Structure formats: C-alpha cells, structure tokens
C-alpha cells in the first residue's frame, strides 16, 4: 500500500439492490493540504454501518445523500499526522466522519472530530463498536426511549450485530430478561453462551414464529427494532399493553428499493409507544454514555466482538455483510496499521 497518495471511493452510481464495487470510482489523489485551524488525519479504521446504504440513496433522510462524484461518507478513527489547529496535536487519535479514504481533513467547525483520550486500554475497533457510535445507539435507544424496568422482557432483532448485541447486554445489566433474534444456530448460541441472553430466536428456521412465542411467554415490554418487515410484525403481535418500541432501523428493506410497510394495528390496540431515532439526537450526552460503556467493558460486564476486514479496497464488498448476516458484532475495515 502506498503512503504518498490518498485513495478514495467516490460514489459513481446509486445502488439498486446490493451495493456493488461498480457503484464507485476507486481513485488516487494527492494527499490533501491543510489550512489554518485544520489537521490532516490518517484513517486507521473505517466503520461499516447500515446507514451507509441509506446515504447512497437519493431519498428523504436525516443527512443529505452523498452526491454523485463525492467521497463516500463513513465514520472512522484516525491519527493526526499534521496539524495547524490548537484542537488537535500530532499523534492524537480522533473519531468522526472520515469518509472512505486514506486521509481526511479535520477542522474546528462542521468537520470537527472528537479527540480520543490518550492511553486507551480498549482496542480501537471497539471504540467504533461497543464504546463508539453503535454502542451509544444501543445505550440511548434502550435506556432513554425503551425505559426498561427490572423484570421486563426486552427483545432485540439483529441481535448478533453491533447494536443488537449491546442492547441485550445492557438489558441484562438493568435486570431485564433479554431475548434476541438472529440468523443461524451459531449466532443464537453466541447470544446465549457468550453474551448472556436468556433466549434466542433463529429467524432462518421455518419455525421461528413458534420459537418467538416460546421465548416470550410473558410477552414483550420493549422491542428494540432493527429489522422491520415480517419479523417486526410478528414481534409487535407479542408486545404488551403500553410497551415501548425504539425504532432504530428497518434493515430488511434497505436493498429492496421498496418502502417498508407493516401492520400497525397493534400500536393502537396495545397502545405501543413507537419512537424513531438516530444517535445524533443524543449528541449532548455522548460523553456520559461513552464513559459508562467503557466502564462496563473494563469491568467485563459488556462483551464485544468485531469483524475486521483488511484493506480499504474491500469496503464496497464488505458492507454487504451487514445485510447478508455475514458479520458478528461490529463490522470494520482496517485501513492502516495503528502504530
């Protein structure tokens, strides 16, 4: 890998269905120059998230779609290699929107990045996962919106993924019964044996609906929804009166090109409180959440797994693992050696 150029994935066409390498131009450009108040950042790890697929689409969303010809948007962690800013010093580890590229420019305004504490005892991929944006999504979505109470049943779909795996573990920390929905016997075994879930439902089995009923004998008090579609509909039929449903994602429909639809009659009949959210809603509380998540990780109460893909050039293929169920825990791309 050359260190004298900036490799970039630029969006060439908007995907229809699966994301393809041909949706991007993989180009080499000069390493960017920095001005006053800016820093040059070497990207080390790139976060792959379901929202990448939304950003590629020309649809109503919480941020402007990535423009054709622009560097693909993405979060990541990098190291400051040059600085003209008092906010960043050379050697700092920073996190934020890096883009799918080798180098990015951080400034003190719109493109400001967070400076990670020195001497972190936690692996950098974990700072993108359980202690990063995905962990914070689980933390605030469950605690602020789901409001789980001891003894209640918390169900989470895509439970072996980066967000879902943290949701279930926080539910257990808060004294709840945790039920996860995941694809395949290995993932379901991981939820119970490694992460401490009380029950797991394998949606790849023909009898998954029967499994769901068996796993939730007292119904569902909190449904942390990541998937949408028929799984969401089935879970909603198990939800109790005045239950809560933080709506984090509807990943089952991201590649179909069709709007997600569902039977919402249980919302009325069971007076379910449904609230869609994104992590930016809780920006002012990031520090609080990060400290708590890191504490739980350090205490061994919050376990984490990362699927690490080597090489920036593999990002367009790797991102599809999110939709195919090909990752366990947080999915990241290693762009450069952290040393």
ABEGO torsion letter per residue (X at the ends): XBAABBBBBBBABBBBEBBBAAABBBBBBBBBBBBBGBBBBBBABBBBBAAAAAAABBBBBABBBBBBGBBBBBBBBBBBABBABAABBBGBBBBEBAEBBABBBBBABAABBBBBBBGBABBAAAAABAABAAAAAAAAAAAAAAGBBBGBBBBBBGAABAAAAAAAAAAAAAGBBBBBBBBEAAAAAAAAAAAGBABBBBAABAAAAAAAAAABAAEBABBBBAAEEAAAAAAAAABBBGBBBBBABBAAAAAAGBBBBBBAAAAAAAGBBBBBBBAAAAAAAAAAAAAAAAAAAAAGABBBBBBBBBEAAAAAAAAAAAAAGABBEBBBBBABBAX
